């Protein structure tokens, strides 16, 4: 359990690191976009190889399809709700809310959206420890890389909305704590479920991650990184393939 907490803390700490970079350094948007693009590629690979592929190999296509579609649908529904509440720009370095919306509303929506992104990743990170073969290095790297630009660009937006440094760091520290708890929860809960149920849950997380990547990370990465974004994302996917075969 302590190992799960440690790895959850390592992967989740990237949000705080991104926030600190945004608070004390001025990083060009294109670099943020490139980091996000690379993280997009790595996350797609992690979801495919670690979650969907293993679920299909171990328990068949039926639970994999059920879990994947359910995860993508649930994320889409929650993401749409959070977007309507002001969290649509949680990965952007622009203002996170319109002039007719209170900053607190947009900020809380950003927080809720970030938690929504982090929970399925963290649960499966904890579940990867159950087999006793150590943590999935691919999942750790994928989550870490994707969290840095999220914390970085969202923090710039929160600063634009008037949030203090203390308040911003408190929000991201809460996300870090939630990531740790979700990782531990994934380790404890998944240890006692059947292989069929585990496949559904893993695929559910995979569906949520793919939906999140396509709806949030890809558009923002291209918007900020430009035409080179596709190549950088391809490098991220290649990196995930190499890590999966190490």
C-alpha positions, 0 to 999 in steps of 0.5 A, spaced: 500 500 500 505 504 501 508 503 494 502 505 491 502 511 495 509 513 493 508 512 486 501 515 486 505 521 489 510 521 484 505 521 478 501 526 481 506 531 483 507 533 476 501 538 477 504 541 483 511 542 479 507 545 473 504 550 477 510 552 480 513 553 473 507 557 471 508 561 478 515 563 477 517 562 470 514 565 464 514 559 459 512 560 451 506 557 449 509 553 444 513 549 449 507 548 453 503 545 447 509 540 445 509 537 452 502 536 452 503 533 445 508 528 447 504 527 453 498 525 449 502 520 445 504 517 451 497 516 454 494 513 448 500 508 448 499 507 455 491 506 455 492 501 449 498 497 451 497 497 459 489 497 459 485 495 453 491 490 450 491 487 457 484 486 458 483 483 452 488 478 452 486 476 459 479 476 459 476 477 452 473 482 448 466 483 451 468 486 458 474 490 454 468 493 450 463 494 455 468 498 460 471 502 454 465 504 452 462 506 459 468 510 461 468 514 454 461 515 455 461 517 463 468 522 462 464 525 456 458 526 460 462 529 466 466 533 462 461 536 458 457 538 465 464 541 467 465 545 461 458 548 462 460 550 469 467 554 466 472 548 466 472 548 459 479 551 459 482 548 464 488 546 460 489 553 457 493 558 459 488 563 456 483 566 461 479 560 464 472 564 465 468 569 461 467 576 463 460 574 465 463 569 470 465 569 477 473 567 477 471 562 483 466 558 479 471 557 473 477 556 478 472 550 481 470 547 475 478 547 473 479 543 479 473 538 478 476 537 471 483 536 473 480 531 478 476 528 473 482 527 469 486 524 474 482 519 478 482 513 472 489 514 471 491 513 478 486 508 480 490 503 474 496 505 477 495 502 483 492 496 480 498 495 476 502 493 482 497 488 484 501 482 480 507 483 484 512 485 478 512 492 480 509 499 478 508 500 470 513 504 468 509 506 462 503 509 466 507 513 471 511 516 465 505 517 461 501 520 467 507 525 470 508 528 463 501 529 461 500 532 468 505 537 467 502 542 462 495 541 465 498 544 472 502 549 468 497 552 463 491 551 468 495 555 473 496 561 468 489 561 467 487 561 474 492 567 475 489 571 470 482 570 474 485 573 480 487 567 484 493 568 489 499 563 489 497 560 496 490 558 493 493 555 487 498 551 490 492 549 495 488 547 489 494 543 486 496 540 492 489 537 493 489 534 486 496 531 489 492 528 495 487 525 491 491 522 486 495 518 492 488 516 495 486 514 488 492 510 487 492 506 494 484 505 492 486 502 486 491 497 489 486 495 495 480 495 491 482 491 485 486 486 489 479 483 491 475 483 484 475 477 479 479 478 472 472 479 468 471 485 473 478 488 473 478 488 465 472 492 465 475 497 470 481 497 466 478 498 460 473 503 463 479 507 465 482 506 458 476 509 455 476 515 460 483 517 458 482 516 451 476 521 451 480 526 455 486 526 450 481 527 444 477 532 447 482 536 452 489 535 450 489 534 443 486 541 441 490 545 446 496 542 444 495 543 437 492 550 438 499 552 442 504 548 439 502 549 432 504 544 426 509 540 429 504 537 434 503 531 430 510 529 430 511 530 437 505 526 439 508 521 434 514 521 438 510 520 445 507 514 442 513 511 440 516 512 447 510 508 450 511 503 445 519 502 447 517 503 454 512 497 454 517 492 451 523 494 456 
